[in-house]
Amino acid sequence: MAPWTTYDFPPLTPSTRPAYQPPKPKSPLGGFHSTGRGGCRPHGWRARSNSPRTGGSGKFENFSDEPNPFDEVVEKFDGLNVRAQEGFVMGNPNNGGGNSGINFDAYEDIPVEVSGQDVPPAVNSFAEIDLGDGLNENIKRCKYVKPTPIQRHAIPIAMAGRDLMACAQTGSGKTAAFCFPIIAGILRQGLPPPRGGRVAFPLALILSPTRELSSQIHDEAKKFAYETGVKVVVAYGGAPMLEQLRKLERGVDILVATPGRLVDMIERGRISLRMVRYLALDEADRMLDMGFEPQIRKIVQQTDMPPTGARQTMLFSATFPTEIQRLASDFLSNYIFLSVGRVGSSTDLIAQKVEFVYDVDKKTHLKDLLVSEKMKGTNGKHALTIVFVETKRAVDQLAYWLSCNGFPATAIHGDKVQMERERALKSFKTGATPIMVATDVAARGLDIPRVAHVINFDLPRDIDDYVHRIGRTGRAGKSGIATAFFNDKNLPIAKALVDLMEEANQEVPLWLAEYAKTSSTYGHGSSRRSRGGAKFGGHDYRSFNYAADYSSPYGGEVPSAGPCVTGSSSSAGAAAAGDPYTSPAYGFTHGYGSIVATGWD
């Protein structure tokens, strides 16, 4: 990386704030109605608790005395409310906050593929990495006791200043894997003098495909940067731009944004990327699949952002098919490829069940399934269920129908305004409505705790989407259930579904195996997985051409990699060629067409 100018600024004075106190969450809410069919309630309905709240003191206010890891924690960081997600709940370590709630035994045999030149060795603890006193203190506050596999490998690579392409599932700790090095790097190189004004100059940019994921990353980054002086701001569509611009004017070091809103702000002259040292793309494959490639290329290659090699770039996602790896290599310089196998891909952590159900019988079958779970107490009192359907209209209809039949449900999809989406997520996470009906894109990348059951009311057309859906459960080494309703119209996905279940050592029904044979005979079953060979994670396409494939088990040392070819391109050359991303030739060559995504940004 090119050297950066460090700024002379006075040494930090000791904090005058009161000593850190753990949060005091609200008393837990129950699961289903105790009254059963208590009448039809809207799908945004929330149960009210009659128990009084106790007053708090210090930074955390209005919470009961005993922390509960199942409750949503609202913390005050510099006057802003920040919601704590699963794996980051501060409080008693025995309550499962932070990484202490992860089942690390499930990680021991996960395969880890690392390829590239001069790969930094993995670490076994955060103490082995020089992250700085401020960040280390926040890691302790978040009850991080041990790095996850993606963190063990990715953080040392990023701290060494290397570009990184990392494949890992949502819930594996990848947000911390790129936030820790970014915050540590900014603190190590020095914060610039406080500045305000019309134009914001972020030092780090984190791009994500959806508003919810951007908000989630922002919340986590603010906790990691607590009392360090690093300012984190989020910008996404669907919310008033004026309020976001005001926050930017007060200063920003780390900007979390969706591509569309960021392009809009850049074109308005309110953001300059010329000071960016770190670029991170989360859920990169989904951003491309959703049609954000033109915006991403414009941001990275056609603005004042430092070119490839003069900044550090990290790409994270659950899948990276070969063609997306080749495209992403335009943004990376001499990068290291890291693929962490999925927790549960070769175990029974996620019990996958496929049931044959005709469309007309789906609602009744779903109701019977939920009643059976409720009576048996299969998933526990605080367990949550996500039901995936195909269309936005069906989301609202099914959520309303469930609420009318005694199963409080909330709905989330892209046509809802931001306030409705946030209210729905909050109601779901707290357990007020323990069932969430969603489209697959709406729930992509969300880190939602306590999801014990994922029900594919409508199966997706592509096996990649199925993989991401069931990834909402069985997270952090914990078990979960994934149930799919299958019928004749799902024939195209049958073979890929059987292959996935066999890979995960799941029992495949005989009737489904017969459908898979029929699907194979008639040539069905194509998907991004078949084109790119990407299961959970993927492979470095460079290793196919240059035999530079290096693998290491979770508990072993990472060997030094042999020669590999740098996949990079000149941003200047791209700019000289104009803007070809809306031309017919581009769509024909790359298969994405001239799609400009709308409604999700």
HELIX and SHEET records of a PDB file:
HELIX    1   1 PRO A   93  ASN A   95  5                                   3    
HELIX    2   2 GLY A   98  GLY A  101  5                                   4    
HELIX    3   3 PHE A  104  TYR A  107  5                                   4    
HELIX    4   4 PHE A  126  GLU A  128  5                                   3    
HELIX    5   5 ASP A  133  ARG A  141  1                                   9    
HELIX    6   6 PRO A  149  MET A  159  1                                  11    
HELIX    7   7 LYS A  174  GLN A  189  1                                  16    
HELIX    8   8 ARG A  211  PHE A  224  1                                  14    
HELIX    9   9 MET A  241  GLU A  249  1                                   9    
HELIX   10  10 PRO A  259  GLU A  267  1                                   9    
HELIX   11  11 ALA A  284  ASP A  289  1                                   6    
HELIX   12  12 GLU A  293  GLN A  301  1                                   9    
HELIX   13  13 THR A  322  ALA A  328  1                                   7    
HELIX   14  14 ASP A  359  ASP A  361  5                                   3    
HELIX   15  15 LYS A  362  LYS A  376  1                                  15    
HELIX   16  16 LYS A  392  CYS A  404  1                                  13    
HELIX   17  17 GLN A  418  THR A  430  1                                  13    
HELIX   18  18 ILE A  463  ILE A  470  1                                   8    
HELIX   19  19 ASP A  488  ILE A  493  5                                   6    
HELIX   20  20 ALA A  494  GLU A  503  1                                  10    
HELIX   21  21 LEU A  510  THR A  521  1                                  12    
HELIX   22  22 ARG A  528  GLY A  532  1                                   5    
HELIX   23  23 TYR A  541  TYR A  546  1                                   6    
HELIX   24  24 SER A  571  ALA A  576  1                                   6    
HELIX   25  25 PRO A  580  THR A  582  5                                   3    
HELIX   26  26 PRO A  584  HIS A  590  1                                   7    
SHEET    1   A 2 VAL A  73  PHE A  77  0                                        
SHEET    2   A 2 LEU A  80  ALA A  84 -1                                        
SHEET    1   B 9 VAL A 232  ALA A 235  0                                        
SHEET    2   B 9 ILE A 254  ALA A 257  1                                        
SHEET    3   B 9 ALA A 204  LEU A 207  1                                        
SHEET    4   B 9 TYR A 278  ASP A 282  1                                        
SHEET    5   B 9 GLN A 312  SER A 317  1                                        
SHEET    6   B 9 LEU A 164  CYS A 167  1                                        
SHEET    7   B 9 ILE A 336  VAL A 340  1                                        
SHEET    8   B 9 PRO A 111  SER A 115 -1                                        
SHEET    9   B 9 SER A 551  PRO A 553 -1                                        
SHEET    1   C 6 ILE A 350  PHE A 356  0                                        
SHEET    2   C 6 GLY A 480  PHE A 486  1                                        
SHEET    3   C 6 VAL A 451  ASN A 456  1                                        
SHEET    4   C 6 LEU A 384  PHE A 388  1                                        
SHEET    5   C 6 ILE A 435  ALA A 438  1                                        
SHEET    6   C 6 ALA A 409  ILE A 412  1                                        
END                                                                             
